[in-house]
Amino acid sequence: MEIGLTTFVETTSDVKTGKVISHAERIREVVEEIVLADELGLDVFGVGEHHRKDYACSAPAVLLAAAAARTKKNSPFKCSYSFVFR
């Protein structure tokens, strides 16, 4: 069994301020989340692909490559992405 997380890198507004963070900031946050997941020993981190204004990641392979350069496990940290069609 593998334990992991997944995200569509959504950019929802902050419930207190109503502010929506930029796509660049959200992508930086997700890279940090992937690094933390690796440090905590999770097995996989999935990133979904969307091509809408309210989602920051339309190229999961690029985001995952940036994160993979910062993971520290001896064996590669598994990353995956999925296509979502609407």
N, CA, C and O atoms as a MOPAC input file, in Angstrom:
PM7 MOZYME 1SCF
protein

 N      0.84000 1    -1.17000 1     0.00000 1
 C      0.00000 1     0.00000 1     0.00000 1
 C      0.89100 1     1.24100 1     0.00000 1
 O      1.94100 1     1.27100 1     0.64100 1
 N      0.45200 1     2.25600 1    -0.72700 1
 C      1.15300 1     3.53200 1    -0.75500 1
 C      0.23600 1     4.62000 1    -0.20700 1
 O     -0.97200 1     4.61800 1    -0.44300 1
 N      0.83400 1     5.53300 1     0.52000 1
 C      0.09400 1     6.65300 1     1.10500 1
 C      0.60400 1     7.93600 1     0.45500 1
 O      1.81000 1     8.12400 1     0.29800 1
 N     -0.32500 1     8.81700 1     0.07700 1
 C      0.10600 1    10.05200 1    -0.55100 1
 C     -0.97100 1    11.11300 1    -0.57300 1
 O     -2.03200 1    10.97200 1     0.03400 1
 N     -0.66800 1    12.17400 1    -1.28900 1
 C     -1.56000 1    13.32100 1    -1.42100 1
 C     -1.74800 1    13.65200 1    -2.88800 1
 O     -0.96700 1    13.22900 1    -3.74100 1
 N     -2.79300 1    14.41400 1    -3.17100 1
 C     -3.02300 1    14.89400 1    -4.52100 1
 C     -3.60700 1    16.30000 1    -4.47000 1
 O     -4.25100 1    16.67900 1    -3.49200 1
 N     -3.38000 1    17.06100 1    -5.51600 1
 C     -3.91300 1    18.41700 1    -5.59500 1
 C     -4.18500 1    18.77400 1    -7.04600 1
 O     -3.58300 1    18.21500 1    -7.96300 1
 N     -5.09500 1    19.70800 1    -7.23700 1
 C     -5.31500 1    20.29100 1    -8.55900 1
 C     -4.74400 1    21.70700 1    -8.60800 1
 O     -4.95700 1    22.43500 1    -9.57700 1
 N     -4.02100 1    22.08900 1    -7.56400 1
 C     -3.34400 1    23.39300 1    -7.46500 1
 C     -4.35000 1    24.53200 1    -7.66400 1
 O     -4.12600 1    25.45900 1    -8.44300 1
 N     -5.45400 1    24.43000 1    -6.94100 1
 C     -6.50600 1    25.43500 1    -7.03100 1
 C     -6.06800 1    26.74300 1    -6.37500 1
 O     -5.23700 1    26.75200 1    -5.46800 1
 N     -6.63900 1    27.83400 1    -6.84800 1
 C     -6.33200 1    29.15200 1    -6.28700 1
 C     -7.62100 1    29.76400 1    -5.75100 1
 O     -8.14800 1    30.72200 1    -6.31700 1
 N     -8.11500 1    29.21100 1    -4.67000 1
 C     -9.33500 1    29.73200 1    -4.05400 1
 C     -9.00200 1    30.94700 1    -3.19800 1
 O     -7.85200 1    31.13700 1    -2.80200 1
 N     -9.99500 1    31.75500 1    -2.91800 1
 C     -9.76600 1    32.95700 1    -2.11800 1
 C     -9.65500 1    32.63000 1    -0.63600 1
 O    -10.26000 1    31.67700 1    -0.14400 1
 N     -8.87700 1    33.43400 1     0.05800 1
 C     -8.71700 1    33.30800 1     1.50600 1
 C    -10.05400 1    33.62300 1     2.16300 1
 O    -10.67600 1    34.63300 1     1.83100 1
 N    -10.50700 1    32.78900 1     3.08100 1
 C    -11.82900 1    32.97900 1     3.69400 1
 C    -11.90700 1    34.23700 1     4.54400 1
 O    -12.99100 1    34.79700 1     4.70200 1
 N    -10.78600 1    34.69900 1     5.09700 1
 C    -10.80300 1    35.89600 1     5.94000 1
 C    -10.66200 1    37.17700 1     5.12800 1
 O    -11.37700 1    38.15000 1     5.36800 1
 N     -9.74300 1    37.17900 1     4.17100 1
 C     -9.45200 1    38.41000 1     3.43800 1
 C    -10.12000 1    38.48300 1     2.06600 1
 O    -10.29900 1    39.57400 1     1.52500 1
 N    -10.48400 1    37.34900 1     1.50600 1
 C    -11.05200 1    37.32400 1     0.17100 1
 C    -10.00500 1    37.42000 1    -0.92900 1
 O    -10.33900 1    37.36700 1    -2.11300 1
 N     -8.74200 1    37.56200 1    -0.54500 1
 C     -7.65700 1    37.70400 1    -1.51300 1
 C     -7.34100 1    36.35700 1    -2.16900 1
 O     -7.31800 1    35.32100 1    -1.50400 1
 N     -7.10200 1    36.38700 1    -3.47000 1
 C     -6.69200 1    35.20100 1    -4.20800 1
 C     -5.19500 1    35.34000 1    -4.49100 1
 O     -4.75600 1    36.34700 1    -5.04700 1
 N     -4.41700 1    34.33000 1    -4.10900 1
 C     -2.97700 1    34.41500 1    -4.35600 1
 C     -2.68300 1    34.17000 1    -5.83400 1
 O     -3.49200 1    33.58900 1    -6.55900 1
 N     -1.52700 1    34.61900 1    -6.25500 1
 C     -1.14400 1    34.46600 1    -7.66100 1
 C     -0.84900 1    33.00300 1    -7.97500 1
 O     -0.60100 1    32.19600 1    -7.07900 1
 N     -0.87900 1    32.68600 1    -9.24500 1
 C     -0.54000 1    31.31800 1    -9.66000 1
 C      0.89800 1    30.98400 1    -9.29100 1
 O      1.18800 1    29.86400 1    -8.86900 1
 N      1.79600 1    31.94400 1    -9.44600 1
 C      3.20600 1    31.71500 1    -9.10600 1
 C      3.36100 1    31.36100 1    -7.62800 1
 O      4.09200 1    30.43400 1    -7.27800 1
 N      2.67400 1    32.09900 1    -6.77000 1
 C      2.76100 1    31.82000 1    -5.32700 1
 C      2.16900 1    30.45300 1    -4.99900 1
 O      2.72800 1    29.71600 1    -4.18600 1
 N      1.04700 1    30.11000 1    -5.62100 1
 C      0.42000 1    28.81200 1    -5.35200 1
 C      1.32400 1    27.66700 1    -5.80700 1
 O      1.41300 1    26.64100 1    -5.13200 1
 N      1.98400 1    27.83800 1    -6.93200 1
 C      2.90800 1    26.80300 1    -7.40100 1
 C      4.08200 1    26.66000 1    -6.43900 1
 O      4.51200 1    25.54300 1    -6.15100 1
 N      4.60600 1    27.78300 1    -5.93800 1
 C      5.67900 1    27.71100 1    -4.92700 1
 C      5.20000 1    26.96200 1    -3.68800 1
 O      5.93900 1    26.15500 1    -3.12300 1
 N      3.96600 1    27.22600 1    -3.26500 1
 C      3.41300 1    26.51600 1    -2.10500 1
 C      3.34300 1    25.01100 1    -2.35900 1
 O      3.69000 1    24.21900 1    -1.48300 1
 N      2.90600 1    24.62000 1    -3.53100 1
 C      2.77700 1    23.18700 1    -3.83400 1
 C      4.14500 1    22.51400 1    -3.87000 1
 O      4.28600 1    21.38600 1    -3.39800 1
 N      5.14900 1    23.18500 1    -4.41900 1
 C      6.50400 1    22.61900 1    -4.40300 1
 C      6.94300 1    22.38400 1    -2.95900 1
 O      7.51400 1    21.33800 1    -2.65000 1
 N      6.68500 1    23.34000 1    -2.08100 1
 C      7.02600 1    23.17700 1    -0.66200 1
 C      6.23400 1    22.02800 1    -0.03100 1
 O      6.76700 1    21.28600 1     0.79400 1
 N      4.97200 1    21.88200 1    -0.41700 1
 C      4.15500 1    20.77400 1     0.09900 1
 C      4.72600 1    19.42900 1    -0.34600 1
 O      4.74800 1    18.47300 1     0.43000 1
 N      5.18700 1    19.35500 1    -1.58900 1
 C      5.77500 1    18.11000 1    -2.09500 1
 C      7.05800 1    17.78000 1    -1.35100 1
 O      7.28700 1    16.62600 1    -0.98900 1
 N      7.89700 1    18.78500 1    -1.12100 1
 C      9.14100 1    18.57500 1    -0.37200 1
 C      8.81600 1    18.09100 1     1.04300 1
 O      9.45600 1    17.16200 1     1.53500 1
 N      7.84400 1    18.69800 1     1.69400 1
 C      7.44800 1    18.28400 1     3.03900 1
 C      6.89200 1    16.86100 1     3.03700 1
 O      7.20900 1    16.06800 1     3.92300 1
 N      6.06900 1    16.54000 1     2.05100 1
 C      5.51400 1    15.18500 1     1.95900 1
 C      6.63300 1    14.15700 1     1.82800 1
 O      6.56900 1    13.08400 1     2.42700 1
 N      7.64700 1    14.48400 1     1.05000 1
 C      8.80000 1    13.60300 1     0.90600 1
 C      9.53100 1    13.44500 1     2.24000 1
 O      9.88100 1    12.33100 1     2.62900 1
 N      9.75900 1    14.54600 1     2.93400 1
 C     10.44800 1    14.50600 1     4.22300 1
 C      9.67100 1    13.70200 1     5.26100 1
 O     10.26400 1    13.05800 1     6.12600 1
 N      8.34200 1    13.74200 1     5.17300 1
 C      7.50700 1    13.01100 1     6.12300 1
 C      7.36000 1    11.53400 1     5.76400 1
 O      6.78700 1    10.75900 1     6.53000 1
 N      7.87500 1    11.14900 1     4.60600 1
 C      7.87100 1     9.74700 1     4.23400 1
 C      6.67900 1     9.28200 1     3.42000 1
 O      6.47300 1     8.07700 1     3.27100 1
 N      5.88600 1    10.20700 1     2.88800 1
 C      4.77600 1     9.78900 1     2.04300 1
 C      5.32500 1     9.17100 1     0.75700 1
 O      6.44800 1     9.46500 1     0.34800 1
 N      4.52900 1     8.31800 1     0.12900 1
 C      4.98400 1     7.56300 1    -1.03400 1
 C      4.75000 1     8.25800 1    -2.37000 1
 O      5.51000 1     8.05300 1    -3.31600 1
 N      3.72100 1     9.06600 1    -2.45400 1
 C      3.34800 1     9.64100 1    -3.74400 1
 C      2.72000 1    11.01300 1    -3.54800 1
 O      2.11200 1    11.28400 1    -2.51300 1
 N      2.87100 1    11.87700 1    -4.54700 1
 C      2.19500 1    13.17100 1    -4.56300 1
 C      1.67500 1    13.37300 1    -5.97300 1
 O      2.45900 1    13.44400 1    -6.91900 1
 N      0.35700 1    13.46700 1    -6.12700 1
 C     -0.25600 1    13.61300 1    -7.44200 1
 C     -0.67700 1    15.04100 1    -7.70400 1
 O     -1.13900 1    15.74300 1    -6.80400 1
 N     -0.51000 1    15.47000 1    -8.96300 1
 C     -0.92000 1    16.81000 1    -9.38100 1
 C     -1.81100 1    16.68100 1   -10.60200 1
 O     -1.41600 1    16.09300 1   -11.60900 1
 N     -3.00300 1    17.22500 1   -10.51100 1
 C     -3.93300 1    17.19200 1   -11.63100 1
 C     -3.71500 1    18.35800 1   -12.56800 1
 O     -3.16700 1    19.38900 1   -12.17600 1
 N     -4.14400 1    18.19400 1   -13.80200 1
 C     -3.97100 1    19.22000 1   -14.82400 1
 C     -5.31300 1    19.86800 1   -15.14100 1
 O     -6.29600 1    19.18400 1   -15.42500 1
 N     -5.33800 1    21.19500 1   -15.08800 1
 C     -6.52400 1    21.97400 1   -15.44900 1
 C     -6.10500 1    23.14600 1   -16.31000 1
 O     -4.98400 1    23.64200 1   -16.19000 1
 N     -6.98600 1    23.58500 1   -17.16400 1
 C     -6.72600 1    24.75500 1   -18.00200 1
 C     -7.83500 1    25.77800 1   -17.77200 1
 O     -8.55800 1    26.16000 1   -18.69300 1
 N     -7.94600 1    26.20600 1   -16.52200 1
 C     -8.94300 1    27.20200 1   -16.13900 1
 C     -8.26500 1    28.25000 1   -15.27300 1
 O     -7.21400 1    28.00300 1   -14.68300 1
 N     -8.87200 1    29.40600 1   -15.20800 1
 C     -8.31200 1    30.54200 1   -14.47100 1
 C     -8.12100 1    30.25600 1   -12.97400 1
 O     -7.18400 1    30.77000 1   -12.36500 1
 N     -8.99900 1    29.44400 1   -12.38300 1
 C     -8.95300 1    29.20600 1   -10.94400 1
 C     -8.05300 1    28.03400 1   -10.53900 1
 O     -8.07500 1    27.60200 1    -9.38700 1
 N     -7.27000 1    27.52800 1   -11.47700 1
 C     -6.29200 1    26.47100 1   -11.18400 1
 C     -4.93600 1    26.92500 1   -11.71000 1
 O     -4.84000 1    27.42100 1   -12.83300 1
 N     -3.89700 1    26.76100 1   -10.91300 1
 C     -2.59500 1    27.32600 1   -11.24500 1
 C     -1.72000 1    26.43400 1   -12.10200 1
 O     -0.71900 1    26.90800 1   -12.63900 1
 N     -2.05300 1    25.17100 1   -12.25200 1
 C     -1.14300 1    24.26700 1   -12.93400 1
 C     -1.75100 1    23.67000 1   -14.19800 1
 O     -2.68100 1    22.86500 1   -14.13900 1
 N     -1.21000 1    24.07800 1   -15.33200 1
 C     -1.62800 1    23.48300 1   -16.59400 1
 C     -0.53100 1    22.58200 1   -17.16600 1
 O     -0.69400 1    22.00400 1   -18.24000 1
 N      0.58800 1    22.46700 1   -16.44000 1
 C      1.70000 1    21.61500 1   -16.87500 1
 C      2.28600 1    20.87800 1   -15.66100 1
 O      3.36000 1    21.23800 1   -15.18000 1
 N      1.58800 1    19.85300 1   -15.16800 1
 C      2.04100 1    19.15000 1   -13.97600 1
 C      3.44600 1    18.57700 1   -14.08200 1
 O      4.16600 1    18.53700 1   -13.08400 1
 N      3.85000 1    18.13800 1   -15.25200 1
 C      5.18300 1    17.55400 1   -15.39400 1
 C      6.27500 1    18.57100 1   -15.05000 1
 O      7.29700 1    18.20600 1   -14.47000 1
 N      6.06600 1    19.82700 1   -15.40000 1
 C      7.04000 1    20.87100 1   -15.10000 1
 C      7.08200 1    21.13400 1   -13.59400 1
 O      8.16000 1    21.23500 1   -13.00800 1
 N      5.90600 1    21.24600 1   -12.97100 1
 C      5.84100 1    21.46200 1   -11.52900 1
 C      6.49300 1    20.29100 1   -10.78600 1
 O      7.26600 1    20.50100 1    -9.85100 1
 N      6.18500 1    19.07000 1   -11.19800 1
 C      6.73600 1    17.88600 1   -10.53500 1
 C      8.24300 1    17.77600 1   -10.74100 1
 O      8.95100 1    17.29800 1    -9.85400 1
 N      8.73900 1    18.20600 1   -11.88400 1
 C     10.18500 1    18.19200 1   -12.12500 1
 C     10.89000 1    19.18100 1   -11.19000 1
 O     11.95500 1    18.88200 1   -10.65000 1
 N     10.29200 1    20.35000 1   -11.00800 1
 C     10.86800 1    21.33500 1   -10.08900 1
 C     10.90400 1    20.79200 1    -8.66800 1
 O     11.88500 1    20.98100 1    -7.94800 1
 N      9.83300 1    20.11700 1    -8.26700 1
 C      9.77600 1    19.54900 1    -6.91800 1
 C     10.73200 1    18.37200 1    -6.78200 1
 O     11.37000 1    18.21300 1    -5.74100 1
 N     10.83900 1    17.54600 1    -7.81600 1
 C     11.71000 1    16.36500 1    -7.75100 1
 C     13.16900 1    16.76400 1    -7.54900 1
 O     13.93700 1    16.02300 1    -6.93600 1
 N     13.54700 1    17.91700 1    -8.05600 1
 C     14.91900 1    18.39900 1    -7.87400 1
 C     15.21200 1    18.73000 1    -6.41500 1
 O     16.37500 1    18.86800 1    -6.03400 1
 N     14.16800 1    18.85800 1    -5.59500 1
 C     14.34900 1    19.23300 1    -4.18600 1
 C     14.02600 1    18.12400 1    -3.20500 1
 O     14.16000 1    18.32400 1    -1.99800 1
 N     13.60300 1    16.95500 1    -3.68600 1
 C     13.30900 1    15.86100 1    -2.76500 1
 C     14.59300 1    15.14600 1    -2.39400 1
 O     15.57300 1    15.20100 1    -3.13600 1
 N     14.59600 1    14.46600 1    -1.23600 1
 C     15.83000 1    13.94300 1    -0.68200 1
 C     15.88700 1    12.43100 1    -0.48700 1
 O     16.91500 1    11.91400 1    -0.04900 1
 N     14.82900 1    11.71800 1    -0.79500 1
 C     14.84300 1    10.27100 1    -0.58400 1
 C     15.92500 1     9.61300 1    -1.42600 1
 O     16.27200 1    10.10000 1    -2.50200 1
 N     16.45900 1     8.49400 1    -0.92400 1
 C     17.43500 1     7.74000 1    -1.70400 1
 C     16.79400 1     7.17000 1    -2.95500 1
 O     17.39200 1     7.19700 1    -4.03100 1
 N     15.56900 1     6.65100 1    -2.81700 1
 C     14.84600 1     6.19700 1    -4.00100 1
 C     13.96500 1     7.35200 1    -4.47500 1
 O     13.54600 1     8.17400 1    -3.66000 1
 N     13.68300 1     7.43000 1    -5.74900 1
 C     12.89300 1     8.56500 1    -6.25500 1
 C     11.51500 1     8.64100 1    -5.59100 1
 O     10.86400 1     7.62200 1    -5.36100 1
 N     11.10000 1     9.83500 1    -5.29700 1
 C      9.77100 1    10.10000 1    -4.75600 1
 C      8.80200 1    10.02000 1    -5.92400 1
 O      8.97800 1    10.71700 1    -6.92300 1
 N      7.79300 1     9.18700 1    -5.81300 1
 C      6.85400 1     9.00800 1    -6.92100 1
 C      5.94100 1    10.22100 1    -7.05500 1
 O      5.33200 1    10.67100 1    -6.08400 1
 N      5.86100 1    10.72700 1    -8.25000 1
 C      4.95700 1    11.82500 1    -8.56400 1
 C      4.11000 1    11.41900 1    -9.75100 1
 O      4.56700 1    10.69300 1   -10.63400 1
 N      2.88900 1    11.88400 1    -9.76800 1
 C      2.01300 1    11.53900 1   -10.88000 1
 C      1.11000 1    12.71300 1   -11.20400 1
 O      0.91600 1    13.62000 1   -10.39400 1
 N      0.56800 1    12.67300 1   -12.39900 1
 C     -0.42500 1    13.68500 1   -12.73900 1
 C     -1.52600 1    13.06300 1   -13.56300 1
 O     -1.35100 1    12.01200 1   -14.18000 1
 N     -2.66200 1    13.73000 1   -13.56200 1
 C     -3.80200 1    13.20700 1   -14.30700 1
 C     -4.41600 1    14.31400 1   -15.15000 1
 O     -4.33700 1    15.48900 1   -14.79300 1
 N     -5.01700 1    13.94400 1   -16.24900 1
 C     -5.70200 1    14.89100 1   -17.11800 1
 C     -7.17500 1    14.91100 1   -16.72100 1
 O     -7.76600 1    13.86800 1   -16.44100 1
 N     -7.74100 1    16.07000 1   -16.70100 1
 C     -9.16300 1    16.21900 1   -16.39700 1
 C     -9.81200 1    16.92100 1   -17.58600 1
 O     -9.42600 1    18.03100 1   -17.95400 1
 N    -10.77900 1    16.27200 1   -18.16700 1
 C    -11.46900 1    16.83900 1   -19.31600 1
 C    -12.86100 1    17.27800 1   -18.90300 1
 O    -13.57200 1    16.55000 1   -18.20900 1
 N    -13.24100 1    18.44900 1   -19.32500 1
 C    -14.58200 1    18.96200 1   -19.06500 1
 C    -15.15000 1    19.52200 1   -20.32500 1
 O    -16.28000 1    20.01000 1   -20.33000 1

